[in-house]
Amino acid sequence: MKKLIVFAIAAAATLIVSAVEPFVEVKREFWGKKYCILTDVNGFTYRFNPPSAGSQVRLNTRTGWYIIDSAGTIVKYSDTGKK
């Protein structure tokens, strides 16, 4: 029983930690058009078109902002993490 409780606590801690780190996924639609999905520190998702090559885009979210480059990486962000 103790192992089950420890496992449940470890699983919950993993979910909490993964929700804190923001990330961007670059995907393609069925016909080949690229799009990005930003998951912020609160777990909310935002879909946007990637910027052109060599440029950056600033996305304003519910609780902060993110600067994302054309490769789909987060360059800089400021998010309070509260909602």
Residue pairs with C-beta under 8 A, 6 or more apart in sequence:
19 41
19 42
19 43
20 41
20 81
21 41
22 38
22 39
22 40
22 41
22 66
22 74
22 77
22 79
23 38
23 39
23 74
24 36
24 37
24 38
24 39
24 68
24 72
24 73
24 74
25 36
25 37
25 39
25 72
26 34
26 35
26 36
26 50
26 72
27 34
27 35
27 36
27 37
28 34
28 35
29 35
34 49
34 50
35 47
35 48
35 49
35 50
36 47
36 48
36 49
36 50
36 68
36 72
37 45
37 46
37 47
38 45
38 46
38 47
38 48
38 59
38 61
38 66
38 68
38 74
39 45
40 46
40 61
40 62
40 63
40 64
40 66
40 79
41 63
41 64
41 79
41 81
42 62
42 63
42 79
42 81
42 82
42 83
44 61
44 62
44 83
46 59
46 61
48 57
48 59
50 57
50 68
50 70
50 72
51 57
51 68
51 69
51 70
52 70
53 70
54 70
55 69
55 70
56 67
56 68
56 69
56 70
56 75
57 67
57 68
58 65
58 66
58 67
59 65
59 66
59 67
59 68
61 79
62 83
63 79
63 80
63 81
63 82
63 83
64 77
64 78
64 79
64 80
65 77
65 78
65 79
66 74
66 76
66 77
66 79
67 74
67 75
67 76
67 77
68 74
68 75
69 75
